[in-house]
């Protein structure tokens, strides 16, 4: 009896260290924080949404919080240690003591999610707000980018939006459309989505400057040159409203 108890504890210990379980714990924590801090009558939390896009690819969104004040798209990261990264970098770094691990910029990851919702919901881009939430004992060692929060602080940010962006009809239709369009929650759906991700990441297209898209506003990035240093960079064509740049 004691032997099997020890085996069970050992197996659970290994399971909780897997990326899949860490992700689930992070999502669960955000669900609890959302239910505790946000009025359920005003904010509807739709969890773990897998959508198929017009090009046949899929995207998986941790949380979509629908309200009259906007549609909040949340990407959850369950991490500990120090975090290094800014909005312009394609990869961020997690450091635990002397070990360093690189991971995709979650703002760019969530940009795909927001564009997918624009495609499916037919809502204006300003109605869809991207949020990244880090769960766990982590600390940013670089300046924390806008729309990035640690633990439950994101709920205050959501509540700061007080101007209504969706009508009562749009609010109801957004919830109905998401529930209709989402793929069935199952192991096979998750497995197919992972395979889709691997196929997309293994493909290595050679983008032209005109093909680069600003991950902040969705407009084209254009090749520019610093007048003082003569160094080339990509700048958003939406300047000065959007000042996003990508260094070469």
Residue pairs with C-beta under 8 A, 6 or more apart in sequence:
15 21
16 22
16 25
22 78
23 62
23 76
23 78
25 78
25 135
26 62
26 76
26 77
26 78
26 133
26 135
26 136
27 47
27 48
27 62
27 63
27 76
29 76
29 78
29 135
29 151
30 62
30 63
30 74
30 76
30 133
30 135
31 45
31 47
31 63
33 151
33 152
33 154
33 155
34 43
34 45
34 63
34 65
34 155
35 45
36 152
37 152
37 155
37 156
38 45
38 65
38 155
38 158
38 159
42 67
42 68
43 65
43 66
43 67
43 158
44 65
44 66
44 67
44 175
45 63
45 64
45 65
46 63
46 64
46 65
46 66
46 175
46 178
46 179
46 182
47 62
47 63
48 60
48 61
48 62
48 63
48 185
49 60
49 61
49 64
49 178
49 182
50 58
50 59
50 60
50 61
50 182
50 183
50 185
50 189
50 190
50 193
51 58
51 59
51 60
51 61
51 116
51 117
51 120
51 181
51 182
51 183
52 58
52 181
52 183
53 59
53 116
53 119
53 120
54 119
57 196
57 200
58 183
58 192
58 193
58 196
59 112
59 113
59 116
60 190
60 193
61 73
61 74
61 75
61 113
61 116
61 117
62 74
62 75
62 76
63 72
63 73
63 74
63 76
64 71
64 72
64 73
64 74
64 117
64 178
65 71
65 72
65 74
65 158
66 72
66 166
66 171
66 174
66 175
66 178
67 158
67 161
67 166
67 171
68 164
68 165
68 166
68 167
68 168
68 171
69 158
69 161
69 162
69 163
69 164
69 165
69 166
70 127
70 128
70 129
70 161
70 165
70 166
71 117
71 121
71 123
71 127
71 128
71 129
71 166
71 174
72 129
72 131
72 158
73 110
73 113
73 114
73 117
73 128
73 129
73 130
73 131
74 110
74 131
74 132
74 133
74 154
75 106
75 109
75 110
75 113
75 130
75 131
75 132
75 133
76 133
76 135
77 103
77 106
77 132
77 133
77 134
77 135
78 134
78 135
78 136
79 94
79 134
79 135
79 136
79 138
80 96
80 136
80 137
80 138
81 94
81 95
81 96
81 97
81 137
81 138
81 139
82 94
82 95
82 96
82 138
82 139
82 140
82 141
83 92
83 93
83 94
83 95
83 134
83 138
83 139
83 140
83 141
83 142
84 92
84 93
84 94
84 95
84 140
84 141
84 142
85 91
85 92
85 93
85 105
85 142
85 145
86 142
86 143
86 145
87 105
87 107
87 145
87 146
87 216
87 244
88 244
88 245
88 246
88 247
89 105
90 104
90 105
90 108
91 102
91 103
91 104
91 105
92 102
92 103
92 104
92 105
92 106
93 100
93 101
93 102
93 103
94 100
94 101
94 102
94 103
94 138
95 101
95 141
106 132
106 148
107 130
107 132
107 145
107 147
107 148
107 215
108 215
110 130
110 131
110 132
111 130
111 215
111 216
113 130
114 125
114 128
114 129
114 130
115 218
117 123
117 128
118 125
118 128
120 177
120 178
120 181
121 128
121 174
121 177
121 178
123 166
123 170
123 174
125 217
125 218
126 165
127 165
127 166
129 147
129 161
130 147
131 147
131 148
131 149
131 154
131 157
131 158
132 147
132 148
132 149
133 148
133 149
133 150
133 151
133 154
134 148
134 149
134 150
134 151
135 150
135 151
138 150
139 150
140 148
140 150
144 150
147 157
149 157
166 174
183 189
209 221
209 222
209 223
209 234
210 220
210 222
212 220
212 221
212 234
212 246
213 219
213 220
213 221
214 220
214 221
214 236
214 237
214 238
214 242
214 244
215 244
216 236
216 242
216 244
217 236
217 238
217 241
217 242
217 244
219 236
219 237
219 238
219 242
220 236
220 237
221 234
221 235
221 236
221 237
221 244
221 246
222 234
222 235
222 236
222 237
223 232
223 233
223 234
224 232
224 233
224 234
224 235
225 231
225 232
225 233
226 232
226 233
231 248
232 248
233 245
233 246
233 247
233 248
234 245
234 246
234 248
235 244
235 245
236 242
236 243
236 244
236 245
